[in-house]
Amino acid sequence: MTPVAVAPGERGATRIADRVVAKIAAQAAREALEARPPDSAPPYATVVVAHETARIRVSLELPYPSDIGGQCAAVRRHVTERVGTLTGMQVSEVAVQVERLHLTPAHDVAQARTR
C-alpha cells in the first residue's frame, strides 16, 4: 500500500505551549543583558498567547548605576526578535519589569569614600 500525500491545509497545526514561549523569552532576556550582577536572580517571563500573538512580561534584576532604559530597550528588542524567529508568532507587547537594582562593587567603594 502506497502512502497517500495529505494536503498541507489538512495536516493540522502545531501549538506551542505558553510555558515554552516564556522559557524562550527568559533566555532571550538573559542573552540581551550586557552583564548581570553575580547575586541576581535570572530573568523570568510570563506569556499570554492568543491567536498566534504573544504578550510577554519579563521580570529581571539590573546592576546600578547603569543605563536602565537602554538595557530594558535592548531586552524588548531581543525578546521580540527571538520569540518571533523561534516560534513564528507575532509579539504584540514586551513589558520589562525591573524587580531589583544591585549596586556594583565599584559604586559601593566610591560611595564609602564620599561619606
C-alpha positions as CSV (number, residue, x, y, z in Angstrom):
1,M,0.0,0.0,0.0
2,T,1.4,3.4,-1.0
3,P,1.2,6.3,1.5
4,V,-1.2,9.0,0.4
5,A,0.0,12.6,0.5
6,V,-2.1,14.8,2.7
7,A,-2.6,18.4,1.6
8,P,-0.8,20.9,3.9
9,G,-4.1,22.5,4.9
10,E,-5.4,19.2,6.2
11,R,-2.4,18.2,8.3
12,G,-3.2,20.0,11.4
13,A,-1.4,22.6,13.3
14,T,1.5,22.8,15.8
15,R,0.6,24.5,19.1
16,I,3.5,25.9,21.2
17,A,2.6,25.9,24.9
18,D,2.7,29.3,26.7
19,R,5.4,28.0,29.2
20,V,7.7,27.1,26.2
21,V,7.3,30.6,24.8
22,A,8.0,32.0,28.3
23,K,11.2,30.0,28.6
24,I,12.3,31.3,25.2
25,A,11.6,34.9,26.3
26,A,13.5,34.4,29.6
27,Q,16.5,33.0,27.7
28,A,16.4,35.9,25.2
29,A,16.3,38.4,28.1
30,R,19.5,36.7,29.6
31,E,21.2,37.0,26.2
32,A,20.3,40.7,25.8
33,L,21.7,41.8,29.2
34,E,25.3,43.0,29.0
35,A,26.2,41.9,32.4
36,R,24.1,40.6,35.3
37,P,25.1,41.2,38.9
38,P,26.6,37.9,40.4
39,D,24.0,37.6,43.1
40,S,20.9,38.4,40.9
41,A,18.1,36.1,40.0
42,P,17.8,35.1,36.4
43,P,15.2,36.8,34.2
44,Y,11.7,35.3,34.5
45,A,9.0,35.7,31.8
46,T,5.2,35.1,31.7
47,V,3.3,34.9,28.5
48,V,-0.2,35.1,27.2
49,V,-0.8,33.7,23.7
50,A,-3.9,34.4,21.8
51,H,-4.4,33.8,18.0
52,E,-0.7,33.3,17.3
53,T,0.1,36.6,19.0
54,A,2.2,36.7,22.2
55,R,2.1,39.3,25.0
56,I,5.2,38.9,27.2
57,R,6.2,40.3,30.6
58,V,9.8,39.9,31.6
59,S,11.0,40.4,35.2
60,L,14.7,41.0,35.8
61,E,17.3,42.5,38.1
62,L,19.9,45.0,36.8
63,P,23.2,46.5,38.0
64,Y,23.2,50.1,39.3
65,P,24.3,52.5,38.2
66,S,23.7,51.7,34.6
67,D,21.6,52.7,31.6
68,I,18.4,51.2,32.8
69,G,16.3,52.5,29.9
70,G,18.8,51.3,27.4
71,Q,19.0,47.8,28.9
72,C,15.2,47.5,29.0
73,A,15.0,48.6,25.4
74,A,17.7,46.0,24.4
75,V,15.8,43.3,26.2
76,R,12.5,44.3,24.5
77,R,14.1,44.2,21.0
78,H,15.9,40.9,21.6
79,V,13.0,39.1,23.2
80,T,10.7,40.3,20.3
81,E,13.2,39.1,17.7
82,R,14.0,35.7,19.3
83,V,10.4,34.8,20.1
84,G,9.2,35.7,16.7
85,T,12.0,33.8,15.0
86,L,11.8,30.7,17.0
87,T,8.1,30.3,17.3
88,G,6.7,32.2,14.2
89,M,4.4,34.2,16.5
90,Q,3.8,37.9,16.4
91,V,4.9,39.6,19.6
92,S,2.5,42.5,20.3
93,E,4.0,43.6,23.6
94,V,7.1,43.0,25.7
95,A,6.8,44.7,29.2
96,V,10.0,44.8,31.2
97,Q,9.7,44.9,34.9
98,V,12.8,45.7,36.9
99,E,12.4,43.8,40.2
100,R,15.6,44.9,41.9
101,L,18.7,47.1,41.3
102,H,22.1,45.8,42.6
103,L,24.8,48.3,43.5
104,T,28.0,47.5,41.7
105,P,31.1,47.0,43.9
106,A,32.9,50.0,42.3
107,H,29.9,52.2,43.2
108,D,29.9,50.9,46.8
109,V,33.6,51.9,47.2
110,A,33.1,55.3,45.6
111,Q,30.1,56.0,48.0
112,A,32.2,54.9,51.0
113,R,34.9,57.5,50.1
114,T,32.4,60.4,49.7
115,R,30.7,59.9,53.0
